[in-house]
Amino acid sequence: MQFPEFFQRVPRFRAHDPLADFLGAAQDGLLEYGYEDAVRLAGHSCPTVASAYVLACRAMAMLYRPGLPERGGVGVAFADDLEQGVTGVIASVFGLLAGAAQDGGFKGLGGQFVRRGLQQFGAGIPLPVRLTRIDTGAAIDAGVDLSRIPAHRDMSLLMGRCLRGEADAVERRRFGQLWQERVARILLEHWHDDDVFHLRAVKHET
């Protein structure tokens, strides 16, 4: 299996997973994920998968700063319903990195390590996603504006030709290259761009 070269240059996500530690699945419960893991999960690499990966990595790091994020220790709420738009794709990436599952997830052992029911949809929140620590209640709202990273001017024409079966092999390769070039810009050039990725701590009323 060969992925585009830039995948290897994308920041990786490291977390402590208490369940992996308890079951001896990983030494000291330390797990590491790369962008290629999100691609394997989704089955494709696109701006949605890329931006969800960045948001999840940055939000988890912010929520647990300065320590190591704890996988399975957060709930993830989405403003949209599961079936709306690309919410399901985004939720799957957040589930991978945050360890938060929907109703069909792991039910736990002796009341511990519960992962199911940690994703909620149709939540009344100001940004598309909210991550909340189960132990402290600290929360981060997160969203993305990909309009600041426009697609190449030829993308729309090439996509249409590819979908209609009109494109030749050269055009199909060109489309894939331009598609992944935008993904690479999102991941490598704009990872820390706060005009693209919006993250803010939720202030709790006292």
C-alpha positions as CSV (number, residue, x, y, z in Angstrom):
1,M,0.0,0.0,0.0
2,Q,1.5,3.3,-1.0
3,F,0.1,6.6,0.1
4,P,1.0,10.1,-1.2
5,E,4.4,11.1,0.2
6,F,3.1,14.1,2.2
7,F,1.1,11.8,4.5
8,Q,4.4,11.0,6.3
9,R,5.0,14.8,7.0
10,V,1.6,15.3,8.8
11,P,1.8,15.7,12.6
12,R,1.0,12.5,14.4
13,F,-1.4,12.1,17.4
14,R,-0.2,10.4,20.6
15,A,-2.6,9.5,23.4
16,H,-2.9,7.4,26.5
17,D,-5.7,4.9,26.4
18,P,-6.5,3.3,29.8
19,L,-8.4,0.4,28.1
20,A,-5.4,-0.5,26.0
21,D,-3.2,-0.3,29.1
22,F,-5.6,-2.4,31.1
23,L,-5.8,-5.1,28.5
24,G,-2.1,-5.1,27.6
25,A,-2.8,-4.0,24.1
26,A,-0.1,-1.3,24.1
27,Q,2.8,-0.7,26.4
28,D,1.8,1.8,29.1
29,G,-1.4,2.3,27.1
30,L,0.4,4.6,24.6
31,L,-1.2,4.8,21.2
32,E,0.0,6.7,18.1
33,Y,-2.1,7.6,15.1
34,G,-1.2,9.2,11.8
35,Y,-3.2,10.8,9.0
36,E,-3.0,7.5,7.1
37,D,-5.0,5.8,9.9
38,A,-7.9,8.3,9.3
39,V,-7.6,7.6,5.6
40,R,-7.8,3.9,6.2
41,L,-10.8,4.4,8.4
42,A,-12.7,6.6,5.9
43,G,-11.4,4.8,2.8
44,H,-10.4,8.1,1.2
45,S,-8.4,11.3,1.7
46,C,-10.3,14.5,1.3
47,P,-10.6,18.0,2.8
48,T,-13.3,16.8,5.2
49,V,-11.1,13.9,6.6
50,A,-8.1,16.1,6.7
51,S,-9.8,19.0,8.5
52,A,-11.4,16.6,11.0
53,Y,-8.0,15.1,11.7
54,V,-6.5,18.5,12.4
55,L,-9.4,19.6,14.6
56,A,-9.4,16.4,16.6
57,C,-5.6,16.5,17.2
58,R,-5.6,20.2,18.1
59,A,-8.7,20.1,20.3
60,M,-7.5,17.0,22.2
61,A,-4.1,18.6,22.7
62,M,-5.7,21.9,23.9
63,L,-8.0,20.1,26.2
64,Y,-5.3,18.1,28.0
65,R,-2.5,20.6,27.8
66,P,0.3,20.2,29.0
67,G,-0.2,16.5,29.5
68,L,-0.9,13.6,27.1
69,P,-4.5,13.4,25.8
70,E,-6.5,10.5,27.2
71,R,-8.3,8.5,24.6
72,G,-11.8,7.5,25.8
73,G,-11.9,10.3,28.3
74,V,-14.0,12.8,26.3
75,G,-17.5,13.2,25.0
76,V,-17.9,14.6,21.5
77,A,-21.0,16.6,20.6
78,F,-21.9,17.7,17.1
79,A,-24.2,20.6,16.1
80,D,-25.6,18.7,13.1
81,D,-27.5,15.5,13.0
82,L,-25.6,12.3,12.1
83,E,-27.2,12.1,8.7
84,Q,-26.6,15.7,7.8
85,G,-23.9,16.6,5.3
86,V,-20.5,15.1,6.2
87,T,-21.1,14.9,9.9
88,G,-20.8,11.1,9.9
89,V,-17.4,11.2,8.3
90,I,-16.2,13.8,10.8
91,A,-17.6,11.8,13.7
92,S,-15.7,8.7,12.6
93,V,-12.4,10.6,12.6
94,F,-13.1,12.0,16.0
95,G,-14.1,8.6,17.2
96,L,-10.8,7.2,16.1
97,L,-8.7,9.8,17.8
98,A,-10.8,10.6,20.9
99,G,-12.1,7.1,21.5
100,A,-15.7,8.4,21.7
101,A,-18.1,6.0,20.2
102,Q,-21.8,6.1,19.3
103,D,-24.4,3.8,20.7
104,G,-22.9,0.7,19.3
105,G,-19.5,1.3,20.9
106,F,-17.7,-0.7,23.7
107,K,-19.9,-0.9,26.8
108,G,-17.1,-1.1,29.2
109,L,-15.8,-3.5,31.9
110,G,-17.2,-3.3,35.4
111,G,-18.5,0.2,34.7
112,Q,-15.1,1.4,33.5
113,F,-13.7,2.1,30.0
114,V,-17.1,2.9,28.6
115,R,-16.9,4.2,25.0
116,R,-20.4,3.9,23.7
117,G,-22.8,6.9,24.0
118,L,-19.9,9.4,24.0
119,Q,-21.0,11.0,20.7
120,Q,-24.1,13.1,20.6
121,F,-25.7,14.8,17.6
122,G,-28.0,17.7,17.0
123,A,-26.5,19.5,20.0
124,G,-27.2,23.2,20.6
125,I,-23.6,24.4,20.5
126,P,-22.1,27.5,18.8
127,L,-19.5,25.7,16.7
128,P,-19.8,22.4,14.8
129,V,-18.0,20.2,17.4
130,R,-17.6,20.3,21.2
131,L,-15.2,18.1,23.1
132,T,-15.8,17.7,26.9
133,R,-13.5,16.0,29.4
134,I,-15.4,13.5,31.4
135,D,-13.2,13.9,34.5
136,T,-13.2,17.7,34.8
137,G,-16.0,19.0,32.5
138,A,-13.5,21.3,30.7
139,A,-14.7,21.7,27.1
140,I,-13.4,23.0,23.7
141,D,-15.6,24.2,20.8
142,A,-14.1,23.6,17.4
143,G,-14.9,24.4,13.8
144,V,-13.2,24.9,10.4
145,D,-13.5,27.4,7.5
146,L,-12.1,25.7,4.4
147,S,-13.1,28.6,2.1
148,R,-9.7,30.1,3.0
149,I,-8.1,27.1,1.2
150,P,-9.8,27.1,-2.2
151,A,-9.5,24.3,-4.7
152,H,-7.5,24.7,-7.9
153,R,-9.5,26.4,-10.7
154,D,-9.5,23.2,-12.8
155,M,-11.0,21.0,-10.1
156,S,-14.6,21.6,-10.9
157,L,-14.2,20.9,-14.6
158,L,-12.1,17.8,-14.1
159,M,-14.4,16.4,-11.4
160,G,-17.4,16.7,-13.7
161,R,-15.6,15.0,-16.6
162,C,-14.4,12.2,-14.3
163,L,-17.8,11.6,-12.8
164,R,-19.5,11.6,-16.3
165,G,-16.9,9.1,-17.6
166,E,-15.6,11.6,-20.1
167,A,-12.0,12.0,-18.7
168,D,-9.0,10.2,-20.1
169,A,-6.3,8.7,-17.9
170,V,-4.2,11.9,-17.9
171,E,-7.2,13.9,-16.7
172,R,-8.1,11.4,-14.0
173,R,-4.5,11.5,-12.7
174,R,-4.5,15.3,-12.8
175,F,-7.8,15.4,-10.9
176,G,-6.4,13.1,-8.1
177,Q,-3.2,15.2,-7.9
178,L,-5.0,18.5,-7.6
179,W,-7.4,16.9,-5.0
180,Q,-4.5,15.7,-2.8
181,E,-2.6,19.0,-3.3
182,R,-5.4,20.8,-1.5
183,V,-5.5,18.2,1.2
184,A,-1.7,18.6,1.7
185,R,-2.1,22.4,2.0
186,I,-4.8,21.9,4.7
187,L,-2.6,19.5,6.7
188,L,0.9,21.0,6.2
189,E,0.5,24.7,5.5
190,H,-2.6,25.5,7.7
191,W,-2.3,23.2,10.7
192,H,-1.8,26.1,13.1
193,D,-3.8,28.6,11.1
194,D,-6.4,30.0,13.5
195,D,-8.2,31.7,10.6
196,V,-9.0,28.2,9.3
197,F,-9.3,26.1,12.4
198,H,-11.3,27.7,15.2
199,L,-10.8,26.4,18.7
200,R,-11.9,28.1,21.9
201,A,-12.3,27.0,25.5
202,V,-15.9,26.9,26.7
203,K,-16.5,29.2,29.7
204,H,-18.5,27.6,32.4
205,E,-20.9,29.8,34.4
206,T,-20.2,29.9,38.1
